[in-house]
Amino acid sequence: MTVRVHVDGRGVPRIRIIEEGGCYVISVDIFRQLKEPPNNAEVLQIGERYKILVTKRALLRGTCEFVYFQFPGGVQLINVKYIGPDSPDDVLPELDKLLNEVAHGEEHKYQ
């Protein structure tokens, strides 16, 4: 198993890439404020006031998971994760496209 961690300009870990036996998990921390969570998200309750929500969609030959945190003041997309056989060189540009769509409020069109 190999693990690589990429940090942002402040030295904060933002991207983690794990590879084992030709399968990758590529996890990107986001922390982007949204108006509302997707209506088809699976809800994982954390106490009365907080929720973790998860949606999934196909991406290349794998699966992409979106993880949201809902709290009394709003919702944040906190993580996007790819799981599958495609290399980071192929996946990261696709994840970047998805994140740009989220920034423009278009993330629900795939879910």
Biopython code that builds the backbone (N, CA, C, O; Angstrom):
import numpy as np
from Bio.PDB.StructureBuilder import StructureBuilder

atoms = [
    (1, "MET", "N", (0.842, -1.167, 0.000)),
    (1, "MET", "CA", (0.000, 0.000, 0.000)),
    (1, "MET", "C", (0.893, 1.237, 0.000)),
    (1, "MET", "O", (1.886, 1.300, 0.724)),
    (2, "THR", "N", (0.528, 2.212, -0.817)),
    (2, "THR", "CA", (1.227, 3.493, -0.806)),
    (2, "THR", "C", (0.234, 4.587, -0.453)),
    (2, "THR", "O", (-0.928, 4.551, -0.857)),
    (3, "VAL", "N", (0.711, 5.554, 0.303)),
    (3, "VAL", "CA", (-0.108, 6.691, 0.722)),
    (3, "VAL", "C", (0.669, 7.959, 0.405)),
    (3, "VAL", "O", (1.839, 8.095, 0.763)),
    (4, "ARG", "N", (-0.004, 8.891, -0.277)),
    (4, "ARG", "CA", (0.585, 10.198, -0.557)),
    (4, "ARG", "C", (-0.361, 11.265, -0.028)),
    (4, "ARG", "O", (-1.579, 11.153, -0.166)),
    (5, "VAL", "N", (0.204, 12.294, 0.573)),
    (5, "VAL", "CA", (-0.583, 13.404, 1.093)),
    (5, "VAL", "C", (-0.074, 14.682, 0.445)),
    (5, "VAL", "O", (1.126, 14.957, 0.442)),
    (6, "HIS", "N", (-1.007, 15.465, -0.109)),
    (6, "HIS", "CA", (-0.668, 16.749, -0.721)),
    (6, "HIS", "C", (-1.218, 17.849, 0.171)),
    (6, "HIS", "O", (-2.368, 17.786, 0.608)),
    (7, "VAL", "N", (-0.396, 18.857, 0.442)),
    (7, "VAL", "CA", (-0.801, 19.962, 1.304)),
    (7, "VAL", "C", (-1.053, 21.211, 0.475)),
    (7, "VAL", "O", (-0.543, 21.350, -0.638)),
    (8, "ASP", "N", (-1.853, 22.125, 1.039)),
    (8, "ASP", "CA", (-2.099, 23.391, 0.354)),
    (8, "ASP", "C", (-0.972, 24.372, 0.691)),
    (8, "ASP", "O", (0.000, 23.999, 1.347)),
    (9, "GLY", "N", (-1.100, 25.612, 0.248)),
    (9, "GLY", "CA", (-0.064, 26.623, 0.457)),
    (9, "GLY", "C", (0.207, 26.943, 1.917)),
    (9, "GLY", "O", (1.261, 27.486, 2.247)),
    (10, "ARG", "N", (-0.735, 26.611, 2.798)),
    (10, "ARG", "CA", (-0.559, 26.859, 4.232)),
    (10, "ARG", "C", (-0.017, 25.634, 4.962)),
    (10, "ARG", "O", (0.173, 25.664, 6.177)),
    (11, "GLY", "N", (0.233, 24.549, 4.214)),
    (11, "GLY", "CA", (0.748, 23.341, 4.829)),
    (11, "GLY", "C", (-0.326, 22.424, 5.391)),
    (11, "GLY", "O", (-0.017, 21.478, 6.115)),
    (12, "VAL", "N", (-1.598, 22.698, 5.060)),
    (12, "VAL", "CA", (-2.714, 21.889, 5.543)),
    (12, "VAL", "C", (-2.956, 20.740, 4.566)),
    (12, "VAL", "O", (-3.088, 20.979, 3.365)),
    (13, "PRO", "N", (-3.016, 19.487, 5.056)),
    (13, "PRO", "CA", (-3.306, 18.363, 4.157)),
    (13, "PRO", "C", (-4.678, 18.534, 3.497)),
    (13, "PRO", "O", (-5.671, 18.744, 4.193)),
    (14, "ARG", "N", (-4.744, 18.446, 2.166)),
    (14, "ARG", "CA", (-6.003, 18.613, 1.436)),
    (14, "ARG", "C", (-6.351, 17.408, 0.580)),
    (14, "ARG", "O", (-7.529, 17.103, 0.396)),
    (15, "ILE", "N", (-5.342, 16.715, 0.050)),
    (15, "ILE", "CA", (-5.588, 15.565, -0.821)),
    (15, "ILE", "C", (-4.803, 14.379, -0.285)),
    (15, "ILE", "O", (-3.606, 14.479, -0.014)),
    (16, "ARG", "N", (-5.492, 13.256, -0.137)),
    (16, "ARG", "CA", (-4.854, 12.015, 0.265)),
    (16, "ARG", "C", (-5.096, 10.988, -0.826)),
    (16, "ARG", "O", (-6.228, 10.807, -1.274)),
    (17, "ILE", "N", (-4.046, 10.322, -1.250)),
    (17, "ILE", "CA", (-4.140, 9.295, -2.286)),
    (17, "ILE", "C", (-3.602, 7.997, -1.703)),
    (17, "ILE", "O", (-2.449, 7.917, -1.279)),
    (18, "ILE", "N", (-4.457, 6.991, -1.689)),
    (18, "ILE", "CA", (-4.072, 5.672, -1.195)),
    (18, "ILE", "C", (-4.209, 4.704, -2.361)),
    (18, "ILE", "O", (-5.236, 4.684, -3.039)),
    (19, "GLU", "N", (-3.171, 3.898, -2.597)),
    (19, "GLU", "CA", (-3.198, 2.927, -3.689)),
    (19, "GLU", "C", (-2.799, 1.574, -3.130)),
    (19, "GLU", "O", (-1.814, 1.435, -2.404)),
    (20, "GLU", "N", (-3.600, 0.582, -3.493)),
    (20, "GLU", "CA", (-3.249, -0.785, -3.118)),
    (20, "GLU", "C", (-3.818, -1.727, -4.164)),
    (20, "GLU", "O", (-5.022, -1.738, -4.422)),
    (21, "GLY", "N", (-2.956, -2.498, -4.748)),
    (21, "GLY", "CA", (-3.370, -3.510, -5.705)),
    (21, "GLY", "C", (-4.141, -2.969, -6.895)),
    (21, "GLY", "O", (-5.066, -3.620, -7.382)),
    (22, "GLY", "N", (-3.776, -1.798, -7.366)),
    (22, "GLY", "CA", (-4.442, -1.231, -8.535)),
    (22, "GLY", "C", (-5.753, -0.517, -8.235)),
    (22, "GLY", "O", (-6.453, -0.109, -9.162)),
    (23, "CYS", "N", (-6.097, -0.360, -6.978)),
    (23, "CYS", "CA", (-7.301, 0.378, -6.585)),
    (23, "CYS", "C", (-6.872, 1.632, -5.824)),
    (23, "CYS", "O", (-5.958, 1.592, -5.001)),
    (24, "TYR", "N", (-7.545, 2.738, -6.114)),
    (24, "TYR", "CA", (-7.203, 4.014, -5.498)),
    (24, "TYR", "C", (-8.359, 4.550, -4.666)),
    (24, "TYR", "O", (-9.530, 4.357, -4.992)),
    (25, "VAL", "N", (-8.000, 5.220, -3.594)),
    (25, "VAL", "CA", (-8.917, 6.077, -2.857)),
    (25, "VAL", "C", (-8.273, 7.458, -2.883)),
    (25, "VAL", "O", (-7.169, 7.654, -2.374)),
    (26, "ILE", "N", (-8.980, 8.407, -3.485)),
    (26, "ILE", "CA", (-8.468, 9.773, -3.607)),
    (26, "ILE", "C", (-9.460, 10.667, -2.875)),
    (26, "ILE", "O", (-10.607, 10.818, -3.295)),
    (27, "SER", "N", (-9.007, 11.252, -1.784)),
    (27, "SER", "CA", (-9.872, 12.025, -0.906)),
    (27, "SER", "C", (-9.435, 13.487, -0.905)),
    (27, "SER", "O", (-8.267, 13.794, -0.669)),
    (28, "VAL", "N", (-10.390, 14.391, -1.173)),
    (28, "VAL", "CA", (-10.100, 15.819, -1.244)),
    (28, "VAL", "C", (-10.979, 16.549, -0.228)),
    (28, "VAL", "O", (-12.205, 16.452, -0.282)),
    (29, "ASP", "N", (-10.349, 17.282, 0.701)),
    (29, "ASP", "CA", (-11.096, 18.093, 1.658)),
    (29, "ASP", "C", (-11.512, 19.407, 0.993)),
    (29, "ASP", "O", (-10.718, 20.032, 0.290)),
    (30, "ILE", "N", (-12.765, 19.822, 1.221)),
    (30, "ILE", "CA", (-13.318, 20.959, 0.501)),
    (30, "ILE", "C", (-13.671, 22.130, 1.417)),
    (30, "ILE", "O", (-13.073, 23.201, 1.313)),
    (31, "PHE", "N", (-14.636, 21.930, 2.314)),
    (31, "PHE", "CA", (-15.180, 22.951, 3.204)),
    (31, "PHE", "C", (-15.771, 24.119, 2.428)),
    (31, "PHE", "O", (-15.358, 25.268, 2.586)),
    (32, "ARG", "N", (-16.751, 23.799, 1.583)),
    (32, "ARG", "CA", (-17.423, 24.808, 0.766)),
    (32, "ARG", "C", (-18.869, 24.961, 1.243)),
    (32, "ARG", "O", (-19.616, 23.985, 1.306)),
    (33, "GLN", "N", (-19.253, 26.195, 1.577)),
    (33, "GLN", "CA", (-20.599, 26.497, 2.054)),
    (33, "GLN", "C", (-21.605, 26.331, 0.911)),
    (33, "GLN", "O", (-21.351, 26.768, -0.211)),
    (34, "LEU", "N", (-22.754, 25.695, 1.202)),
    (34, "LEU", "CA", (-23.813, 25.493, 0.223)),
    (34, "LEU", "C", (-25.127, 26.043, 0.767)),
    (34, "LEU", "O", (-25.270, 26.252, 1.972)),
    (35, "LYS", "N", (-26.076, 26.273, -0.121)),
    (35, "LYS", "CA", (-27.395, 26.756, 0.299)),
    (35, "LYS", "C", (-28.180, 25.670, 1.015)),
    (35, "LYS", "O", (-28.867, 25.930, 2.002)),
    (36, "GLU", "N", (-28.068, 24.444, 0.503)),
    (36, "GLU", "CA", (-28.813, 23.321, 1.081)),
    (36, "GLU", "C", (-28.150, 22.020, 0.663)),
    (36, "GLU", "O", (-27.405, 21.986, -0.316)),
    (37, "PRO", "N", (-28.417, 20.956, 1.395)),
    (37, "PRO", "CA", (-27.858, 19.664, 0.989)),
    (37, "PRO", "C", (-28.681, 19.084, -0.161)),
    (37, "PRO", "O", (-29.826, 19.490, -0.359)),
    (38, "PRO", "N", (-28.120, 18.146, -0.919)),
    (38, "PRO", "CA", (-28.897, 17.484, -1.961)),
    (38, "PRO", "C", (-30.084, 16.756, -1.331)),
    (38, "PRO", "O", (-29.968, 16.201, -0.238)),
    (39, "ASN", "N", (-31.213, 16.759, -2.014)),
    (39, "ASN", "CA", (-32.411, 16.132, -1.440)),
    (39, "ASN", "C", (-32.349, 14.606, -1.457)),
    (39, "ASN", "O", (-33.166, 13.960, -0.801)),
    (40, "ASN", "N", (-31.420, 14.023, -2.177)),
    (40, "ASN", "CA", (-31.322, 12.562, -2.224)),
    (40, "ASN", "C", (-30.179, 12.018, -1.367)),
    (40, "ASN", "O", (-29.779, 10.865, -1.526)),
    (41, "ALA", "N", (-29.654, 12.844, -0.460)),
    (41, "ALA", "CA", (-28.517, 12.422, 0.354)),
    (41, "ALA", "C", (-28.943, 11.465, 1.456)),
    (41, "ALA", "O", (-30.005, 11.617, 2.060)),
    (42, "GLU", "N", (-28.096, 10.482, 1.703)),
    (42, "GLU", "CA", (-28.282, 9.571, 2.833)),
    (42, "GLU", "C", (-27.842, 10.313, 4.085)),
    (42, "GLU", "O", (-26.751, 10.881, 4.114)),
    (43, "VAL", "N", (-28.673, 10.316, 5.116)),
    (43, "VAL", "CA", (-28.406, 11.077, 6.332)),
    (43, "VAL", "C", (-27.870, 10.157, 7.428)),
    (43, "VAL", "O", (-28.450, 9.114, 7.728)),
    (44, "LEU", "N", (-26.754, 10.570, 8.011)),
    (44, "LEU", "CA", (-26.192, 9.904, 9.172)),
    (44, "LEU", "C", (-26.271, 10.907, 10.320)),
    (44, "LEU", "O", (-25.541, 11.898, 10.317)),
    (45, "GLN", "N", (-27.131, 10.674, 11.287)),
    (45, "GLN", "CA", (-27.379, 11.615, 12.380)),
    (45, "GLN", "C", (-26.220, 11.633, 13.368)),
    (45, "GLN", "O", (-25.678, 10.585, 13.718)),
    (46, "ILE", "N", (-25.846, 12.820, 13.813)),
    (46, "ILE", "CA", (-24.851, 12.983, 14.864)),
    (46, "ILE", "C", (-25.483, 13.905, 15.899)),
    (46, "ILE", "O", (-25.367, 15.126, 15.797)),
    (47, "GLY", "N", (-26.132, 13.344, 16.864)),
    (47, "GLY", "CA", (-26.834, 14.158, 17.848)),
    (47, "GLY", "C", (-28.078, 14.764, 17.236)),
    (47, "GLY", "O", (-28.492, 14.381, 16.142)),
    (48, "GLU", "N", (-28.676, 15.711, 17.943)),
    (48, "GLU", "CA", (-29.918, 16.328, 17.476)),
    (48, "GLU", "C", (-29.685, 17.464, 16.497)),
    (48, "GLU", "O", (-30.543, 17.741, 15.659)),
    (49, "ARG", "N", (-28.548, 18.120, 16.588)),
    (49, "ARG", "CA", (-28.331, 19.340, 15.813)),
    (49, "ARG", "C", (-27.470, 19.173, 14.574)),
    (49, "ARG", "O", (-27.478, 20.051, 13.711)),
    (50, "TYR", "N", (-26.733, 18.088, 14.452)),
    (50, "TYR", "CA", (-25.770, 17.938, 13.371)),
    (50, "TYR", "C", (-26.041, 16.679, 12.571)),
    (50, "TYR", "O", (-26.467, 15.659, 13.113)),
    (51, "LYS", "N", (-25.787, 16.765, 11.260)),
    (51, "LYS", "CA", (-25.961, 15.608, 10.385)),
    (51, "LYS", "C", (-24.789, 15.536, 9.415)),
    (51, "LYS", "O", (-24.260, 16.556, 8.973)),
    (52, "ILE", "N", (-24.402, 14.320, 9.100)),
    (52, "ILE", "CA", (-23.489, 14.052, 7.996)),
    (52, "ILE", "C", (-24.362, 13.456, 6.900)),
    (52, "ILE", "O", (-25.139, 12.535, 7.151)),
    (53, "LEU", "N", (-24.234, 13.978, 5.693)),
    (53, "LEU", "CA", (-25.011, 13.492, 4.558)),
    (53, "LEU", "C", (-24.046, 13.010, 3.484)),
    (53, "LEU", "O", (-22.976, 13.590, 3.302)),
    (54, "VAL", "N", (-24.417, 11.960, 2.779)),
    (54, "VAL", "CA", (-23.547, 11.374, 1.761)),
    (54, "VAL", "C", (-24.355, 11.131, 0.485)),
    (54, "VAL", "O", (-25.475, 10.623, 0.535)),
    (55, "THR", "N", (-23.781, 11.493, -0.641)),
    (55, "THR", "CA", (-24.338, 11.111, -1.938)),
    (55, "THR", "C", (-23.222, 10.436, -2.733)),
    (55, "THR", "O", (-22.038, 10.644, -2.471)),
    (56, "LYS", "N", (-23.626, 9.627, -3.703)),
    (56, "LYS", "CA", (-22.664, 8.912, -4.545)),
    (56, "LYS", "C", (-23.069, 9.037, -6.003)),
    (56, "LYS", "O", (-24.245, 9.191, -6.332)),
    (57, "ARG", "N", (-22.063, 8.966, -6.870)),
    (57, "ARG", "CA", (-22.303, 8.922, -8.312)),
    (57, "ARG", "C", (-21.128, 8.247, -8.981)),
    (57, "ARG", "O", (-20.041, 8.156, -8.411)),
    (58, "ALA", "N", (-21.349, 7.778, -10.182)),
    (58, "ALA", "CA", (-20.272, 7.153, -10.958)),
    (58, "ALA", "C", (-19.307, 8.241, -11.424)),
    (58, "ALA", "O", (-19.715, 9.359, -11.741)),
    (59, "LEU", "N", (-18.032, 7.897, -11.460)),
    (59, "LEU", "CA", (-17.010, 8.786, -11.997)),
    (59, "LEU", "C", (-15.953, 7.902, -12.643)),
    (59, "LEU", "O", (-15.351, 7.055, -11.983)),
    (60, "LEU", "N", (-15.732, 8.104, -13.934)),
    (60, "LEU", "CA", (-14.836, 7.270, -14.717)),
    (60, "LEU", "C", (-15.221, 5.807, -14.496)),
    (60, "LEU", "O", (-16.367, 5.435, -14.749)),
    (61, "ARG", "N", (-14.291, 4.968, -14.029)),
    (61, "ARG", "CA", (-14.622, 3.553, -13.793)),
    (61, "ARG", "C", (-14.869, 3.257, -12.318)),
    (61, "ARG", "O", (-14.929, 2.095, -11.917)),
    (62, "GLY", "N", (-15.010, 4.302, -11.514)),
    (62, "GLY", "CA", (-15.180, 4.124, -10.075)),
    (62, "GLY", "C", (-16.407, 4.862, -9.556)),
    (62, "GLY", "O", (-17.357, 5.132, -10.291)),
    (63, "THR", "N", (-16.355, 5.176, -8.273)),
    (63, "THR", "CA", (-17.448, 5.850, -7.586)),
    (63, "THR", "C", (-16.911, 7.101, -6.915)),
    (63, "THR", "O", (-15.797, 7.113, -6.393)),
    (64, "CYS", "N", (-17.710, 8.142, -6.935)),
    (64, "CYS", "CA", (-17.369, 9.392, -6.270)),
    (64, "CYS", "C", (-18.384, 9.611, -5.152)),
    (64, "CYS", "O", (-19.590, 9.520, -5.382)),
    (65, "GLU", "N", (-17.906, 9.898, -3.952)),
    (65, "GLU", "CA", (-18.761, 10.180, -2.809)),
    (65, "GLU", "C", (-18.602, 11.639, -2.410)),
    (65, "GLU", "O", (-17.490, 12.162, -2.350)),
    (66, "PHE", "N", (-19.726, 12.285, -2.139)),
    (66, "PHE", "CA", (-19.744, 13.653, -1.638)),
    (66, "PHE", "C", (-20.191, 13.585, -0.181)),
    (66, "PHE", "O", (-21.214, 12.971, 0.122)),
    (67, "VAL", "N", (-19.440, 14.206, 0.718)),
    (67, "VAL", "CA", (-19.776, 14.190, 2.139)),
    (67, "VAL", "C", (-20.096, 15.624, 2.570)),
    (67, "VAL", "O", (-19.295, 16.540, 2.385)),
    (68, "TYR", "N", (-21.294, 15.794, 3.152)),
    (68, "TYR", "CA", (-21.784, 17.099, 3.585)),
    (68, "TYR", "C", (-21.943, 17.116, 5.094)),
    (68, "TYR", "O", (-22.223, 16.088, 5.711)),
    (69, "PHE", "N", (-21.765, 18.284, 5.682)),
    (69, "PHE", "CA", (-21.992, 18.487, 7.114)),
    (69, "PHE", "C", (-23.079, 19.537, 7.261)),
    (69, "PHE", "O", (-22.909, 20.679, 6.832)),
    (70, "GLN", "N", (-24.204, 19.149, 7.873)),
    (70, "GLN", "CA", (-25.306, 20.078, 8.083)),
    (70, "GLN", "C", (-25.355, 20.434, 9.565)),
    (70, "GLN", "O", (-25.330, 19.556, 10.428)),
    (71, "PHE", "N", (-25.425, 21.708, 9.843)),
    (71, "PHE", "CA", (-25.443, 22.226, 11.199)),
    (71, "PHE", "C", (-26.507, 23.313, 11.259)),
    (71, "PHE", "O", (-27.010, 23.714, 10.209)),
    (72, "PRO", "N", (-26.875, 23.815, 12.452)),
    (72, "PRO", "CA", (-27.968, 24.784, 12.541)),
    (72, "PRO", "C", (-27.801, 26.018, 11.649)),
    (72, "PRO", "O", (-28.801, 26.596, 11.226)),
    (73, "GLY", "N", (-26.572, 26.434, 11.355)),
    (73, "GLY", "CA", (-26.357, 27.631, 10.544)),
    (73, "GLY", "C", (-26.193, 27.393, 9.058)),
    (73, "GLY", "O", (-26.047, 28.359, 8.309)),
    (74, "GLY", "N", (-26.209, 26.142, 8.591)),
    (74, "GLY", "CA", (-26.029, 25.907, 7.174)),
    (74, "GLY", "C", (-25.539, 24.514, 6.834)),
    (74, "GLY", "O", (-25.674, 23.568, 7.609)),
    (75, "VAL", "N", (-24.956, 24.425, 5.626)),
    (75, "VAL", "CA", (-24.462, 23.149, 5.105)),
    (75, "VAL", "C", (-23.119, 23.402, 4.436)),
    (75, "VAL", "O", (-22.933, 24.408, 3.752)),
    (76, "GLN", "N", (-22.192, 22.483, 4.639)),
    (76, "GLN", "CA", (-20.912, 22.538, 3.941)),
    (76, "GLN", "C", (-20.647, 21.216, 3.244)),
    (76, "GLN", "O", (-20.918, 20.147, 3.791)),
    (77, "LEU", "N", (-20.113, 21.298, 2.026)),
    (77, "LEU", "CA", (-19.519, 20.132, 1.379)),
    (77, "LEU", "C", (-18.119, 20.041, 1.975)),
    (77, "LEU", "O", (-17.303, 20.946, 1.798)),
    (78, "ILE", "N", (-17.841, 18.941, 2.685)),
    (78, "ILE", "CA", (-16.559, 18.871, 3.383)),
    (78, "ILE", "C", (-15.547, 17.935, 2.733)),
    (78, "ILE", "O", (-14.348, 18.045, 2.987)),
    (79, "ASN", "N", (-16.029, 16.999, 1.880)),
    (79, "ASN", "CA", (-15.095, 16.047, 1.299)),
    (79, "ASN", "C", (-15.673, 15.447, 0.029)),
    (79, "ASN", "O", (-16.873, 15.189, -0.066)),
    (80, "VAL", "N", (-14.801, 15.232, -0.941)),
    (80, "VAL", "CA", (-15.141, 14.486, -2.149)),
    (80, "VAL", "C", (-14.117, 13.357, -2.244)),
    (80, "VAL", "O", (-12.912, 13.571, -2.107)),
    (81, "LYS", "N", (-14.634, 12.143, -2.483)),
    (81, "LYS", "CA", (-13.749, 10.974, -2.468)),
    (81, "LYS", "C", (-14.030, 10.109, -3.695)),
    (81, "LYS", "O", (-15.183, 9.808, -4.005)),
    (82, "TYR", "N", (-12.969, 9.718, -4.381)),
    (82, "TYR", "CA", (-13.057, 8.781, -5.500)),
    (82, "TYR", "C", (-12.537, 7.434, -5.027)),
    (82, "TYR", "O", (-11.522, 7.360, -4.335)),
    (83, "ILE", "N", (-13.241, 6.363, -5.404)),
    (83, "ILE", "CA", (-12.807, 5.000, -5.106)),
    (83, "ILE", "C", (-12.907, 4.200, -6.400)),
    (83, "ILE", "O", (-13.995, 4.055, -6.959)),
    (84, "GLY", "N", (-11.777, 3.681, -6.878)),
    (84, "GLY", "CA", (-11.813, 2.910, -8.109)),
    (84, "GLY", "C", (-10.437, 2.687, -8.695)),
    (84, "GLY", "O", (-9.429, 2.989, -8.057)),
    (85, "PRO", "N", (-10.389, 2.151, -9.929)),
    (85, "PRO", "CA", (-9.125, 1.737, -10.534)),
    (85, "PRO", "C", (-8.391, 2.830, -11.323)),
    (85, "PRO", "O", (-7.253, 2.618, -11.742)),
    (86, "ASP", "N", (-9.019, 3.990, -11.531)),
    (86, "ASP", "CA", (-8.390, 5.021, -12.363)),
    (86, "ASP", "C", (-7.272, 5.742, -11.611)),
    (86, "ASP", "O", (-7.349, 5.950, -10.400)),
    (87, "SER", "N", (-6.231, 6.118, -12.358)),
    (87, "SER", "CA", (-5.055, 6.742, -11.744)),
    (87, "SER", "C", (-5.376, 8.167, -11.277)),
    (87, "SER", "O", (-6.284, 8.808, -11.805)),
    (88, "PRO", "N", (-4.632, 8.652, -10.291)),
    (88, "PRO", "CA", (-4.819, 10.027, -9.839)),
    (88, "PRO", "C", (-4.675, 11.044, -10.970)),
    (88, "PRO", "O", (-5.353, 12.071, -10.965)),
    (89, "ASP", "N", (-3.792, 10.766, -11.949)),
    (89, "ASP", "CA", (-3.627, 11.684, -13.084)),
    (89, "ASP", "C", (-4.922, 11.837, -13.882)),
    (89, "ASP", "O", (-5.173, 12.896, -14.457)),
    (90, "ASP", "N", (-5.743, 10.788, -13.919)),
    (90, "ASP", "CA", (-7.026, 10.860, -14.619)),
    (90, "ASP", "C", (-8.136, 11.390, -13.715)),
    (90, "ASP", "O", (-9.022, 12.112, -14.173)),
    (91, "VAL", "N", (-8.087, 11.034, -12.439)),
    (91, "VAL", "CA", (-9.172, 11.361, -11.516)),
    (91, "VAL", "C", (-9.133, 12.813, -11.056)),
    (91, "VAL", "O", (-10.171, 13.475, -11.027)),
    (92, "LEU", "N", (-7.962, 13.317, -10.697)),
    (92, "LEU", "CA", (-7.890, 14.661, -10.126)),
    (92, "LEU", "C", (-8.456, 15.751, -11.037)),
    (92, "LEU", "O", (-9.145, 16.637, -10.533)),
    (93, "PRO", "N", (-8.205, 15.735, -12.355)),
    (93, "PRO", "CA", (-8.849, 16.740, -13.210)),
    (93, "PRO", "C", (-10.380, 16.627, -13.209)),
    (93, "PRO", "O", (-11.079, 17.638, -13.274)),
    (94, "GLU", "N", (-10.896, 15.395, -13.135)),
    (94, "GLU", "CA", (-12.347, 15.199, -13.095)),
    (94, "GLU", "C", (-12.932, 15.701, -11.773)),
    (94, "GLU", "O", (-14.005, 16.304, -11.753)),
    (95, "LEU", "N", (-12.225, 15.451, -10.677)),
    (95, "LEU", "CA", (-12.675, 15.970, -9.390)),
    (95, "LEU", "C", (-12.641, 17.498, -9.389)),
    (95, "LEU", "O", (-13.522, 18.143, -8.820)),
    (96, "ASP", "N", (-11.627, 18.067, -10.024)),
    (96, "ASP", "CA", (-11.538, 19.524, -10.119)),
    (96, "ASP", "C", (-12.739, 20.096, -10.875)),
    (96, "ASP", "O", (-13.280, 21.131, -10.487)),
    (97, "LYS", "N", (-13.158, 19.427, -11.953)),
    (97, "LYS", "CA", (-14.353, 19.859, -12.687)),
    (97, "LYS", "C", (-15.583, 19.824, -11.792)),
    (97, "LYS", "O", (-16.393, 20.751, -11.798)),
    (98, "LEU", "N", (-15.717, 18.743, -11.021)),
    (98, "LEU", "CA", (-16.854, 18.633, -10.106)),
    (98, "LEU", "C", (-16.845, 19.760, -9.082)),
    (98, "LEU", "O", (-17.892, 20.332, -8.779)),
    (99, "LEU", "N", (-15.686, 20.079, -8.554)),
    (99, "LEU", "CA", (-15.593, 21.140, -7.550)),
    (99, "LEU", "C", (-15.921, 22.496, -8.140)),
    (99, "LEU", "O", (-16.507, 23.338, -7.459)),
    (100, "ASN", "N", (-15.554, 22.725, -9.394)),
    (100, "ASN", "CA", (-15.943, 23.973, -10.060)),
    (100, "ASN", "C", (-17.452, 24.044, -10.249)),
    (100, "ASN", "O", (-18.043, 25.117, -10.134)),
    (101, "GLU", "N", (-18.077, 22.910, -10.537)),
    (101, "GLU", "CA", (-19.532, 22.872, -10.665)),
    (101, "GLU", "C", (-20.203, 23.168, -9.326)),
    (101, "GLU", "O", (-21.216, 23.866, -9.273)),
    (102, "VAL", "N", (-19.632, 22.635, -8.246)),
    (102, "VAL", "CA", (-20.163, 22.920, -6.911)),
    (102, "VAL", "C", (-20.066, 24.421, -6.630)),
    (102, "VAL", "O", (-20.993, 25.015, -6.080)),
    (103, "ALA", "N", (-18.945, 25.027, -7.009)),
    (103, "ALA", "CA", (-18.757, 26.460, -6.772)),
    (103, "ALA", "C", (-19.797, 27.293, -7.514)),
    (103, "ALA", "O", (-20.120, 28.405, -7.096)),
    (104, "HIS", "N", (-20.320, 26.756, -8.612)),
    (104, "HIS", "CA", (-21.328, 27.467, -9.398)),
    (104, "HIS", "C", (-22.738, 26.952, -9.135)),
    (104, "HIS", "O", (-23.663, 27.271, -9.881)),
    (105, "GLY", "N", (-22.908, 26.159, -8.083)),
    (105, "GLY", "CA", (-24.230, 25.692, -7.688)),
    (105, "GLY", "C", (-24.818, 24.630, -8.587)),
    (105, "GLY", "O", (-26.038, 24.468, -8.626)),
    (106, "GLU", "N", (-23.976, 23.891, -9.322)),
    (106, "GLU", "CA", (-24.477, 22.897, -10.282)),
    (106, "GLU", "C", (-24.293, 21.459, -9.804)),
    (106, "GLU", "O", (-24.500, 20.524, -10.577)),
    (107, "GLU", "N", (-23.906, 21.268, -8.538)),
    (107, "GLU", "CA", (-23.559, 19.927, -8.094)),
    (107, "GLU", "C", (-24.751, 18.976, -8.089)),
    (107, "GLU", "O", (-24.562, 17.761, -8.148)),
    (108, "HIS", "N", (-25.960, 19.496, -8.019)),
    (108, "HIS", "CA", (-27.137, 18.617, -7.924)),
    (108, "HIS", "C", (-27.511, 17.997, -9.261)),
    (108, "HIS", "O", (-28.299, 17.051, -9.286)),
    (109, "LYS", "N", (-26.978, 18.489, -10.369)),
    (109, "LYS", "CA", (-27.390, 17.961, -11.661)),
    (109, "LYS", "C", (-26.915, 16.516, -11.877)),
    (109, "LYS", "O", (-27.439, 15.829, -12.754)),
    (110, "TYR", "N", (-25.953, 16.050, -11.113)),
    (110, "TYR", "CA", (-25.451, 14.692, -11.261)),
    (110, "TYR", "C", (-26.055, 13.733, -10.252)),
    (110, "TYR", "O", (-25.815, 12.527, -10.328)),
    (111, "GLN", "N", (-26.823, 14.238, -9.321)),
    (111, "GLN", "CA", (-27.238, 13.387, -8.206)),
    (111, "GLN", "C", (-28.712, 13.154, -8.190)),
    (111, "GLN", "O", (-29.217, 12.455, -7.311)),
]
sb = StructureBuilder()
sb.init_structure("model")
sb.init_model(0)
sb.init_chain("A")
sb.init_seg("    ")
for serial, (resi, resn, name, xyz) in enumerate(atoms, 1):
    if name == "N":
        sb.init_residue(resn, " ", resi, " ")
    sb.init_atom(name, np.array(xyz, "f"), 0.0, 1.0, " ", f" {name:<3s}", serial, name[0])
structure = sb.get_structure()
